[in-house]
Amino acid sequence: MNIVFAAGNDSELMGNDESSIPEVISVGATNKDNLRASYSNFGPELDVMAPGGFFLGISTLDPMGSAGVASLDANYLLYNDANAFAGTSATAAIVSGVIALLLEINPNLSSSEVSELLHNSADKIGTLDYDLDGRNDYYGYGKVNVSKAINAI
């Protein structure tokens, strides 16, 4: 079983939390320019990135949840912040969805195989160099690419 952890939104070095457990997949956030979101935490524990800046995260047409269906009026959606979900919590949800899709395609994948697929299929983004293993402390292995991960199965 894969465990996904949000890197955090404090723009600080990660560590001394669940992200330091080797089996945990730690996820940071990118902005609209495919760079690390200014608030996204970083460090040697970071595995991958996903879109999570305030430009794009997870959106819902039902921001009220069980309280009822929200209005689809553009002004309601624009001025009621509950319709968007951003930050590293949103990126962790995105990567969890990617993992679910990979396991739907091949339920026999081990946790380490899923992690390896995510790492090896991630797009290298940003302006920093990646080490010989293909990672750096600000982007992990890069931005998750579900299409590449699926094709690698």
C-alpha positions as CSV (number, residue, x, y, z in Angstrom):
1,M,0.0,0.0,0.0
2,N,1.3,3.4,-0.9
3,I,1.0,6.3,1.5
4,V,1.0,9.8,0.1
5,F,1.9,12.8,2.2
6,A,1.5,16.5,1.5
7,A,4.9,18.2,1.7
8,G,3.4,21.3,3.4
9,N,2.7,24.9,2.6
10,D,5.3,26.7,4.7
11,S,8.0,27.3,2.1
12,E,10.5,25.5,4.5
13,L,12.7,22.5,4.7
14,M,10.8,19.3,5.3
15,G,11.8,16.8,7.9
16,N,11.0,15.1,11.2
17,D,7.5,14.2,10.0
18,E,5.8,11.4,8.0
19,S,7.6,12.5,4.9
20,S,10.9,11.1,6.3
21,I,9.5,7.5,6.3
22,P,11.1,5.9,3.3
23,E,7.9,4.2,2.0
24,V,5.9,7.5,2.1
25,I,5.5,9.4,-1.2
26,S,5.8,13.1,-0.4
27,V,4.2,15.5,-2.9
28,G,5.0,19.2,-3.4
29,A,3.1,21.8,-5.5
30,T,3.9,23.5,-8.8
31,N,2.6,26.9,-10.0
32,K,1.2,27.9,-13.4
33,D,4.8,28.3,-14.7
34,N,5.7,24.7,-13.9
35,L,7.9,25.9,-11.0
36,R,7.8,25.0,-7.3
37,A,4.9,27.0,-5.8
38,S,6.3,29.6,-3.5
39,Y,4.7,28.1,-0.4
40,S,5.6,24.4,-1.2
41,N,8.0,22.8,1.3
42,F,11.1,21.2,-0.1
43,G,13.9,18.8,1.0
44,P,15.5,15.4,0.6
45,E,12.2,13.7,1.4
46,L,10.3,15.2,-1.5
47,D,9.3,12.6,-4.1
48,V,7.3,14.3,-6.8
49,M,5.4,17.5,-7.7
50,A,1.8,18.1,-9.0
51,P,-0.2,21.1,-10.0
52,G,-1.4,22.8,-6.9
53,G,-0.9,26.5,-7.2
54,F,-4.0,28.8,-6.9
55,F,-4.3,28.8,-10.7
56,L,-5.1,25.1,-10.8
57,G,-5.7,22.5,-8.2
58,I,-8.9,20.6,-7.7
59,S,-12.1,22.3,-8.5
60,T,-15.6,21.2,-7.7
61,L,-19.0,22.3,-9.0
62,D,-20.4,21.4,-5.5
63,P,-18.4,23.5,-3.1
64,M,-21.1,23.1,-0.4
65,G,-20.8,19.4,-0.2
66,S,-23.5,17.7,1.8
67,A,-25.1,21.1,2.6
68,G,-26.5,21.1,-0.9
69,V,-25.7,21.9,-4.5
70,A,-24.0,25.2,-5.0
71,S,-25.1,27.7,-7.6
72,L,-23.4,27.5,-11.0
73,D,-23.6,31.2,-11.3
74,A,-20.1,32.5,-12.3
75,N,-20.2,35.3,-9.6
76,Y,-21.0,32.7,-6.9
77,L,-18.1,30.5,-8.0
78,L,-15.8,33.5,-8.3
79,Y,-16.5,35.0,-4.9
80,N,-17.0,31.8,-2.8
81,D,-13.6,30.3,-2.2
82,A,-14.9,26.9,-1.4
83,N,-15.0,25.9,-5.0
84,A,-11.2,25.5,-5.3
85,F,-8.8,23.2,-3.5
86,A,-5.2,24.0,-3.8
87,G,-1.9,23.6,-2.0
88,T,0.1,20.4,-1.2
89,S,-3.1,18.7,0.2
90,A,-4.6,19.0,-3.3
91,T,-1.4,17.7,-4.9
92,A,-1.4,14.7,-2.6
93,A,-5.0,14.0,-3.7
94,I,-3.9,14.3,-7.4
95,V,-1.0,11.8,-6.9
96,S,-3.3,9.5,-4.9
97,G,-5.6,9.4,-7.9
98,V,-2.7,8.7,-10.3
99,I,-1.7,5.8,-8.0
100,A,-5.2,4.5,-8.0
101,L,-5.3,4.6,-11.8
102,L,-1.9,2.7,-12.0
103,L,-3.2,0.0,-9.6
104,E,-6.5,-0.3,-11.6
105,I,-4.4,-1.0,-14.7
106,N,-2.1,-3.5,-12.8
107,P,-3.3,-4.4,-9.3
108,N,-0.2,-6.6,-8.9
109,L,2.2,-3.6,-8.6
110,S,4.0,-3.4,-5.4
111,S,4.4,-0.2,-3.4
112,S,8.0,0.1,-4.5
113,E,7.1,-0.4,-8.1
114,V,4.4,2.3,-7.9
115,S,7.0,4.7,-6.4
116,E,9.5,3.8,-9.1
117,L,6.9,4.4,-11.8
118,L,6.1,7.8,-10.4
119,H,9.8,8.7,-10.0
120,N,10.9,7.5,-13.5
121,S,8.0,9.0,-15.4
122,A,8.0,12.4,-13.8
123,D,8.8,15.4,-16.0
124,K,12.0,17.3,-15.1
125,I,10.9,20.9,-14.5
126,G,12.4,24.0,-13.1
127,T,15.8,25.5,-13.6
128,L,17.8,23.5,-11.0
129,D,20.0,20.5,-11.9
130,Y,18.9,17.0,-11.0
131,D,21.3,14.6,-9.5
132,L,22.4,11.3,-11.1
133,D,19.4,9.6,-9.6
134,G,17.1,12.2,-11.4
135,R,16.0,14.2,-8.3
136,N,16.7,17.4,-6.5
137,D,15.5,18.8,-3.2
138,Y,13.2,21.4,-4.7
139,Y,11.3,19.3,-7.3
140,G,11.9,15.7,-6.1
141,Y,11.9,13.6,-9.2
142,G,9.9,16.2,-11.1
143,K,6.2,16.8,-11.9
144,V,4.0,13.6,-12.0
145,N,3.1,12.6,-15.5
146,V,0.3,10.1,-15.5
147,S,0.5,9.3,-19.2
148,K,4.2,8.4,-19.0
149,A,3.5,6.3,-15.9
150,I,0.7,4.4,-17.6
151,N,2.9,3.8,-20.7
152,A,5.7,2.4,-18.5
153,I,3.5,-0.3,-17.0
